[in-house]
């Protein structure tokens, strides 16, 4: 059951990330999802044998999807900006100071584009680790980080520009 839920979550992630390609057609999104999963087939097989590898597979899948979109934007849509921030790359990456710095760097990079995508991954696991209890403070820190990112994006995006803000 969990595998089906994870597949559905990945499918919707791909559909949102590649909406300009799929036109919100889930069949096309499924083909992209399966192509990414195929590129990670050995890792997926290890996950089937060791269910505790699921988080690592998700991280690899998300990174591969972000890399594919960045390559697509560079090669086929140079007028569309793309910036990806993985909040789990450093132990302090999701603290308010570093979150602000990363998001501002991303928004500065995207400022020259009329259409752009800002992808934020692993923010929740960085602030509310699955191995630890989801305390009220951790949940509040996560909600505040989301609000900070949304507020920065709203305040620092040029009027008339279209910014797609995605959290995964």
N, C-alpha and C positions, 0 to 999 in steps of 0.2 A: 504493500500500500504506500509506504513512504517513497519507494522508487517512482511510482506513478506521480505522486505529488511533486517530487523533485523534477521529473521530466516536464510536467505541466508548467512549473515555475520557470524552468529554463526556456521553454517554448515561448512563454509570454515575455521573458526578458529579451530574447532574440527578436521577437515581433516588435517590441518597443524600440530596441536599438537600431534595427534595420527597417523601420517603417517606411522610409523613403524608397527602399528597394522592394519590400514585400507588398506595400499598399495595404497593410493590415490583413493580408491573406495568410492564414495560419498554415496552409499547405506549403507555401514558399518558405515561411519561417521554419517549419519543420525540416525542410530540406537543408537549410543553413545550419540548424541545430545538429542535424545528423552528420553533416560534413565536419563540423567542429568536433563532435563526439568521435567521429572516425579518426580524426587526426590525433585523438587522445585514446585510441582503442586499447593500447597496452595498459594505460593507466586505469581505464574503465574496467578492464578485466581484473586487475589487481583489486579494485574496489569491490567487485562482485565476490571475490574470494575473501576479502577483509573489509567488512562493512564500516569499520572505524576509519577507513581511508576516504569516506564520502566527502568530508570537509575539504580534503586536499584536492579531490577531483573537482569539486565546485570551484575552488580557487583557480585551478588550472583552466577550467572551462571558461570562467569569467575573464581571465587574462587573455585567453585565446580569442574570445569574442571581441574584447576591446582592441586587441592588436589587429584583428581582421577589419574592424570598423575604421581604425586609424589609417590602415593601408588603403582601404577603399576611399576614404575622404582625400587622402593625399594623391592617389592615382586617378580617381574618377570624378571627384567633386572638390576641386581645389578651392571653390568658393564657400565650402562648408567647413567650419572649424570644429575641431574635436580636441577635448582634453579629458584625460582619465586620471583620477586620484584614487589610489588604493590606500585606505586609512590604516591598514594593518601592516604596512611595510616597515614601520618603525614603532618601537614600543610607546613612544610619546606622540605618535602621529595624529591621534584623535583628540589630543588635549585642545582646549579652545585656542590657545596661542598658535599652535602649529596648524590647526584646522583653518584658522583665519589666513595664515600665511599661504598655505597651499591653495585655498580657494581664490584668494586675490591673485596669486601667480597664474592660476588657470584662467580667471576672468581677464587678466591683462593679455594673456596669449590669445583669447577669443575676441577681444575688443575690435579687431580689424575685420571680423567677419560679420556679414549681415545675418547669416544663419549659422548656428553652432550647437554643439552638444557637449554638455559637461556631465561626465559619468563619475559618480562617487560609489566606490565599492568597499565592502567590508567595514563600514562605519559601525554598524550594530555589533558585529563580533568584536571589534576593537574596544568598544565601550561597555558592552554587556557580553563578556566571554561565555560561550556555551558551557565551559567547564566550571564556571562559577555561578553562584546564585544570582538571579536577576533582582537585586535589591532596588528599593525605591530610589536611592541615590543614583545608581547606575542607569536606571530608566530615565530619570530626570536629566542626567548628563547627556543621554542620547537624544532626548527631545529638544534640549537646548542646542545641541550641535546641529540638528536638523533645522531648527529655527534660525540659527546663525547663518548657515549656508544659504537658506532661502532668502533671508534678509540681505545678505551680501550680494547675491545674484540679482535681486530686484533693484538694489541701490546702484550697482556698478555695471549694469547692462545698459548700453546706449539705447535711447528711445528709438523705436522703430526696428530694432534688431530682434530676431527671434532666437531665444535661447531655450533649448530643451534640456531640462535638468532631470537626470535619472539617478535614482538611488538603488543600489543592489547590495 
